[in-house]
Amino acid sequence: MAALKEYIIYNWALILVLIAFVIMLIITVFLDKKTKIKMYILIGVVFLLSILVFTEFYLVDLKKAPEVCNVLVAIRYSMTPIIIALIILATVKKVKWYIIIPALVLAVINFVSIFTGIVVRFDQDCNLIRGPLGYLPYIGVGLYSAFLVYILIWRSNKQLMEIVPILFMAFAFLTGIVFPLVIGKDYAKIFCTTMAIAIFVYYVFLILQLTKKDSLSGLLNRQAYYSAIQDDYKDITAVVSIDMNGLKLINDTQGHLEGDNAIVTLSNCFIKSTKYKQFVYRIGGDEFIVLCHKTTDKELTDLILAIKSNVAKTKYSCSVGFCFNKNENKNIEEMIKISDEMMYADKREYYKANGIKR
């Protein structure tokens, strides 16, 4: 009972965060079932790790059962990269299951260390002794964390509202790598709480973002578009209108699933083409628009070339129009009208060149 009481005292904040996390998952309607299951697994793993970490340090403080402590530290060092791999699987779409393989390899090395001390091992007085690979667990966690941050930023719309929570989570993970080396074992006691808070905060931000995102493409949605042209129109110096060619034909002949795949493929091309302060919106079934804030003429040209180049690498095509407010004498409605007219002219040329009657 004394140990249980001490566990609750040390981990009460963690318990509350995990309970809140579960409640949020239950009431959230934006996430699909598979993502929710991944989140539940992640919560369960973090909770289990907190019990193992507490048990390890409880025995170390009592200087009892060094053999058990060897097993527990191996599990702790193994589960940390696995948790980050689970975060990647839960938060990043289309990442394959084999992202967890490096974490499993690290786990094998950690368990070999139980008998060899190649990573870490406790002596008979429960003092932790690092082996030649003593810092490998930190390297593994660091690489996984760096990959997570990179892929989240790369797949984001590069808006401040998306970048800030990613950087917050990155900072939390960084403390998990640096603080144990600076503060020592005391930080390990609150590591699970730190990770749980970081994941939960990011999840809350994620849910908030989903209200502004198109669920299929991952682009900003029509509601976000209207908000942008009403509130931030003064900074918009260029507009790019994009319309996919032949989506109706794909839907009619190959099915709507293939049509959805086409939308996702093109959306990824647009995201890859944009840079800072260039935001892509899906405003209709096959209609997209890029609002460019404080973008120069050259940056606009580079953007259009990048879009056409990336789309050309796929089996799909799209029509593009644009408007650059060179002298800042056009309002947002005029810019969108000019851009749309150019896009429709480009579409007519496409159908004419390919002998397609509309």
Stockholm file with secondary structure:
# STOCKHOLM 1.0

chainA/1-358         MAALKEYIIYNWALILVLIAFVIMLIITVFLDKKTKIKMYILIGVVFLLSILVFTEFYLVDLKKAPEVCNVLVAIRYSMTPIIIALIILATVKKVKWYIIIPALVLAVINFVSIFTGIVVRFDQDCNLIRGPLGYLPYIGVGLYSAFLVYILIWRSNKQLMEIVPILFMAFAFLTGIVFPLVIGKDYAKIFCTTMAIAIFVYYVFLILQLTKKDSLSGLLNRQAYYSAIQDDYKDITAVVSIDMNGLKLINDTQGHLEGDNAIVTLSNCFIKSTKYKQFVYRIGGDEFIVLCHKTTDKELTDLILAIKSNVAKTKYSCSVGFCFNKNENKNIEEMIKISDEMMYADKREYYKANGIKR
#=GR chainA/1-358 SS CHHHHHHHHHHHHHHHHHHHHHHHHHHCCSSCHHHHHHHHHHHHHHHHHHHHHHHHHHHHHHTCCHHHHHHHHHHHHHHHHHHHHHHHHHHSTTCCGGGGHHHHHHHHHHHHHHHHCSSEEECTTCCEEECTTTTHHHHHHHHHHHHHHHHHHHTSCCCHHHHHHHHHHHHHHHHHHHHHHHTCHHHHTTHHHHHHHHHHHHHHHHHHHHTTBCTTTCSBCHHHHHHHHHHSGGGEEEEEEEEESSHHHHHHHHCHHHHHHHHHHHHHHHHHHCCTTEEEEECSSSEEEEEEESCCHHHHHHHHHHHHHHHHTSSCCEEEEEEECTTSCCCHHHHHHHHHHHHHHHHHHHHHHTTCCC
#=GC SS_cons         CHHHHHHHHHHHHHHHHHHHHHHHHHHCCSSCHHHHHHHHHHHHHHHHHHHHHHHHHHHHHHTCCHHHHHHHHHHHHHHHHHHHHHHHHHHSTTCCGGGGHHHHHHHHHHHHHHHHCSSEEECTTCCEEECTTTTHHHHHHHHHHHHHHHHHHHTSCCCHHHHHHHHHHHHHHHHHHHHHHHTCHHHHTTHHHHHHHHHHHHHHHHHHHHTTBCTTTCSBCHHHHHHHHHHSGGGEEEEEEEEESSHHHHHHHHCHHHHHHHHHHHHHHHHHHCCTTEEEEECSSSEEEEEEESCCHHHHHHHHHHHHHHHHTSSCCEEEEEEECTTSCCCHHHHHHHHHHHHHHHHHHHHHHTTCCC
//
